[in-house]
Amino acid sequence: MKQKTELRHIKQTNIDTQKWDNCISKSINGMVYAYSWYLNIVCPDWEALVYGDYETVMPLTQNQKYGVSYLYQPFFTQQLGIFSCNKIDEYLINQFLDAIPKKFKFIEINLNKYNRLENLNGYTIKENDNYELDLIENYENIFRRYNQNNIRNIRKAIHNKVSILKGLMPNDIFGLVKTYGKIPGMKEVHLNMLRQLIAASIRYKSGYLYGAYNEHNTLIAVGFFVYSNNRACFILSVSSDEGKDLSAMFLLVDEFIKDFSNRNMILDFEGSNIDTIARFYKGFGANQFRYLSIRANNLPFPLKLLKN
C-alpha cells in the first residue's frame, strides 16, 4: 500500500458487492463470513474499508446504541478483519485499523489468523484459539490420528444405534436448537438470523446440515457447516441431553470427515478457548491456530466506565 488516499470508507449502499465478493473469493485468507450475502444477514448495516479497486477489504460490522456508533463481532462470525489477494503484513493491517472512522467510539472485533500483530496502539489485544483439520488425506489416515477418547465415543454412538442423516432443512432442527442451543447473549433475533443463514447457504449450495437420530428416529444432535474457499466452517453444533449421553456429536463430525476426506478442504472447528470443547476438536487430530480480538473504548464518560 503506497498511499492512504487509496483506502476508502464506503457505506453499505455504495459497496460494489460483485467486486467485494470477487475479492473474498480470490483472497489468500477468504472465509465465508466475509461474503456480502453472509454479512447482509448477520449485520445488515455493515460498512467497509476498501483499498484500490477492491484488492484489499475490511468489513465494518457496525451498529448504534444510545446514539453511539460502535463495531462489534456479529453472531455466527468467528473471524473477520482484513482480506486481500496480496500479502498481508503488519504495515497493511495498521493502515486499515488506523483508517477506521472515528465515529466508532467502541470497537470489539475479531481479526482473522492472517492478521498478525505484535502490538497496536490504542487497542487491547487478546489471542483466541481455533482448531483446523486438513481433509486432504484419505479417511483411514485421518482416523488414525483420532485420540482414543474420540474413537471410544464414536463406537459408543454406533453401539447405541445413533444414525446420521444429511440434507436436513431449517424447519427440521429449530425445535432442538431453541431448547438446547442457547448461546450466552442469544435472542430470538439471532435464531431468525441462523434460519436465514441456513436457508441462504443451502440456496448457494454451500451449506450442509447434518442430524443425528436415536433408534426411535428422534433428532438428538445437529451440525451446520458452511463451505467456501476450500474451508468448511462448523457454524453450529447442538445436542440434546440424550445426544450428549449417546455421544452423538462425535459420530456426526466423524461422518462429515468421512464424507469430505480426500479433498483439498479444511474443516474449521471455530474454536474454542473452553478446554472441554478444545479437547473434543483436538481429539479428531485438529491443529491449533490463533487469531486476535481487538478492543478500543473511546466512549464518553460515564458510558466508558460501563464497558471497562
C-alpha positions in Angstrom: 0.0 0.0 0.0 1.5 3.3 -1.1 -1.0 6.0 -0.3 -3.5 6.3 2.4 -5.8 8.1 0.0 -6.4 4.8 -1.9 -8.1 3.5 1.3 -11.8 4.4 1.3 -14.6 4.2 3.8 -17.7 3.1 1.9 -21.3 3.0 3.3 -23.3 -0.2 2.8 -25.5 1.1 -0.1 -22.4 2.1 -2.1 -20.5 -1.2 -1.8 -20.0 -3.0 -5.1 -20.9 -6.4 -3.9 -19.7 -8.1 -7.1 -16.2 -6.7 -6.7 -16.4 -7.3 -3.0 -17.2 -11.0 -3.3 -14.6 -11.4 -6.1 -12.0 -10.1 -3.7 -13.1 -12.5 -0.9 -13.2 -15.4 -3.4 -9.6 -14.7 -4.6 -8.2 -13.7 -1.2 -5.4 -15.8 0.3 -7.4 -15.8 3.5 -11.0 -15.7 2.2 -13.7 -17.0 4.6 -17.4 -17.5 4.2 -18.1 -14.9 6.9 -16.8 -12.1 4.7 -19.0 -12.6 1.7 -21.7 -10.0 1.1 -24.6 -12.4 1.4 -23.4 -13.6 4.8 -22.7 -10.1 6.1 -26.1 -8.9 4.9 -27.7 -11.5 7.2 -25.6 -11.1 10.3 -25.1 -7.3 10.1 -27.5 -5.7 7.6 -25.9 -2.2 8.1 -22.3 -3.2 7.6 -19.9 -0.8 6.1 -16.4 -1.3 4.6 -12.9 -0.1 4.2 -11.7 -0.7 0.6 -8.2 -0.3 -0.9 -7.8 0.4 -4.6 -10.3 -1.4 -6.8 -11.3 -3.9 -4.1 -7.9 -5.5 -3.9 -8.0 -5.5 -0.1 -11.1 -5.0 2.0 -12.3 -5.0 5.6 -15.9 -5.2 6.7 -17.0 -2.8 9.4 -19.7 -4.6 11.3 -21.4 -1.6 12.9 -24.4 -0.7 15.0 -25.7 2.1 17.1 -26.9 2.2 20.7 -28.0 5.3 22.6 -26.8 7.4 19.6 -23.3 5.9 19.8 -21.8 4.1 16.8 -19.7 1.0 17.6 -18.1 -2.0 15.9 -18.9 -5.5 17.2 -18.4 -9.1 16.2 -21.8 -10.5 14.9 -23.2 -13.8 15.9 -22.1 -16.7 13.8 -18.9 -15.0 12.5 -15.8 -16.2 14.3 -13.3 -14.2 12.3 -13.4 -11.1 10.0 -10.7 -8.4 9.7 -8.7 -7.7 6.6 -8.9 -9.8 3.4 -6.6 -9.5 0.5 -5.4 -11.1 -2.8 -1.9 -9.8 -1.9 0.4 -10.4 1.1 -0.9 -9.1 4.4 1.8 -7.6 6.5 1.8 -5.6 9.7 2.0 -2.3 7.9 -1.1 -3.1 5.8 -3.0 -4.1 8.9 -2.1 -0.9 10.7 -3.1 1.2 7.7 -6.6 -0.4 7.8 -7.0 -0.1 11.5 -5.9 3.5 11.5 -8.5 4.2 8.8 -11.4 3.0 10.9 -13.7 6.1 11.2 -13.5 8.0 14.5 -17.3 7.9 14.7 -16.9 4.3 16.1 -16.4 5.1 19.8 -16.3 1.4 20.9 -14.6 -1.4 18.9 -14.7 -5.1 19.9 -14.0 -7.3 16.9 -12.1 -10.4 15.8 -9.4 -10.3 13.1 -8.5 -13.5 11.1 -5.5 -15.7 11.6 -3.6 -14.0 8.8 -3.9 -10.6 10.5 -1.0 -10.9 12.9 0.2 -8.0 15.1 2.8 -7.8 17.9 1.2 -4.6 19.4 -1.3 -2.0 18.4 -1.5 1.5 19.9 -4.9 2.3 21.3 -6.2 -1.2 21.4 -6.2 -4.1 23.8 -5.3 -7.4 22.0 -6.3 -10.8 23.0 -5.4 -14.2 21.4 -8.0 -16.8 20.8 -7.7 -20.5 19.9 -9.1 -22.1 16.8 -8.8 -25.7 15.6 -8.5 -26.8 12.0 -8.4 -30.3 10.4 -6.9 -30.8 6.9 -9.1 -33.2 5.0 -6.7 -33.7 2.0 -5.8 -37.3 3.1 -8.0 -40.3 2.9 -10.4 -41.1 5.8 -8.3 -44.0 7.1 -5.2 -41.9 7.6 -7.2 -39.1 9.2 -9.0 -41.6 11.5 -5.6 -43.0 12.7 -4.9 -39.6 14.3 -8.1 -39.5 16.3 -7.4 -39.9 20.0 -8.7 -42.9 22.0 -11.4 -40.9 23.7 -13.0 -39.8 20.4 -12.8 -43.3 19.0 -14.4 -44.7 22.1 -17.3 -42.1 21.9 -17.8 -42.8 18.1 -18.1 -46.5 18.9 -20.5 -45.8 21.8 -22.8 -43.8 19.5 -22.8 -46.7 16.9 -23.4 -49.2 19.6 -26.4 -47.2 20.8 -27.8 -47.2 17.2 -27.3 -43.5 16.6 -27.7 -42.8 12.8 -26.7 -39.7 10.8 -28.9 -38.1 8.2 -27.8 -35.4 5.8 -29.6 -32.7 3.9 -31.9 -31.5 6.6 -33.9 -28.3 6.2 -34.1 -25.4 8.7 -37.5 -26.3 10.0 -36.3 -29.8 10.9 -33.8 -28.5 13.5 -35.2 -25.5 15.3 -37.1 -27.3 18.0 -33.8 -28.8 19.1 -31.9 -25.5 18.7 -34.4 -23.5 20.7 -34.4 -25.9 23.6 -30.7 -26.9 23.7 -28.8 -24.4 21.5 -28.8 -21.2 23.5 -25.6 -19.3 23.4 -24.9 -16.6 26.0 -26.5 -13.4 24.7 -28.5 -15.2 22.0 -32.0 -13.8 21.4 -34.9 -14.6 19.1 -33.4 -12.2 16.5 -30.3 -14.4 16.4 -32.4 -17.6 15.9 -34.0 -15.8 12.9 -30.6 -14.9 11.7 -29.5 -18.5 11.9 -32.6 -19.6 10.0 -31.7 -17.2 7.2 -28.1 -18.3 7.1 -29.1 -21.9 6.8 -31.6 -21.2 4.0 -29.2 -18.9 2.1 -26.3 -21.3 2.4 -28.4 -24.2 1.1 -29.6 -21.9 -1.8 -26.0 -21.1 -2.6 -25.1 -24.8 -2.4 -22.6 -24.1 0.3 -24.4 -25.2 3.4 -24.5 -28.7 4.9 -27.0 -29.6 7.7 -26.4 -33.0 9.5 -28.6 -34.5 12.0 -28.1 -37.4 14.5 -31.1 -39.6 15.4 -31.6 -42.1 18.1 -33.0 -45.6 17.4 -36.6 -44.2 17.7 -35.9 -41.7 14.9 -35.8 -38.7 17.3 -33.4 -35.9 16.4 -30.8 -35.6 19.2 -27.9 -33.6 17.6 -27.4 -31.1 14.8 -24.3 -29.9 13.0 -24.3 -27.0 10.5 -21.3 -26.5 8.2 -20.8 -23.7 5.6 -18.3 -24.1 2.8 -16.2 -21.6 0.8 -12.6 -21.0 -0.2 -11.7 -24.7 0.4 -12.9 -24.3 4.0 -15.9 -25.8 5.8 -16.8 -23.8 8.9 -18.5 -25.6 11.7 -21.1 -22.8 12.4 -23.4 -24.6 14.8 -23.4 -27.8 16.9 -26.3 -28.6 19.3 -27.0 -31.8 21.2 -30.0 -32.7 23.4 -29.3 -34.3 26.8 -29.8 -37.7 25.2 -27.5 -36.7 22.3 -24.7 -35.9 24.8 -25.3 -39.2 26.7 -25.1 -41.1 23.5 -22.0 -39.2 22.2 -24.0 -38.3 19.0 -21.8 -35.3 18.1 -18.7 -37.5 17.9 -20.4 -39.6 15.3 -21.8 -36.7 13.4 -18.4 -35.0 13.0 -16.8 -38.3 12.1 -19.4 -38.7 9.3 -18.7 -35.2 7.9 -15.0 -36.0 7.9 -15.7 -39.3 6.1 -17.8 -37.6 3.5 -15.3 -34.8 2.7 -11.9 -36.6 3.2 -9.6 -36.9 0.3 -10.4 -33.3 -0.8 -8.5 -30.0 -0.7 -10.5 -28.8 2.2 -10.0 -27.6 5.8 -12.6 -28.4 8.5 -12.6 -25.2 10.6 -14.0 -26.1 14.0 -14.4 -22.5 15.1 -12.6 -22.5 18.4 -12.5 -22.8 21.3 -11.0 -21.2 24.4 -13.0 -23.6 26.5 -10.9 -26.6 27.5 -13.6 -29.3 27.1 -14.6 -28.1 23.6 -11.0 -27.7 22.6 -10.3 -31.4 23.6 -13.2 -32.5 21.5 -11.7 -30.8 18.4 -8.2 -31.9 19.1 -9.4 -35.4 19.5 -10.1 -35.5 15.7 -6.4 -34.6 15.1 -7.1 -30.9 14.5 -4.3 -28.4 14.8 -4.4 -25.3 16.9 -4.2 -21.8 15.4 -4.5 -18.4 16.9 -6.5 -15.3 15.9 -6.7 -11.9 17.5 -9.5 -10.0 19.2 -9.0 -6.2 19.4 -10.8 -3.8 21.7 -10.8 0.0 22.0 -13.0 2.0 24.3 -13.3 5.7 23.4 -16.8 6.1 24.8 -17.7 9.3 26.5 -18.0 9.4 30.3 -19.9 7.7 32.0 -20.6 5.1 29.2 -16.8 4.4 29.2 -17.0 3.0 32.7 -19.8 0.6 31.9 -17.7 -1.1 29.2 -14.4 -1.2 31.2 
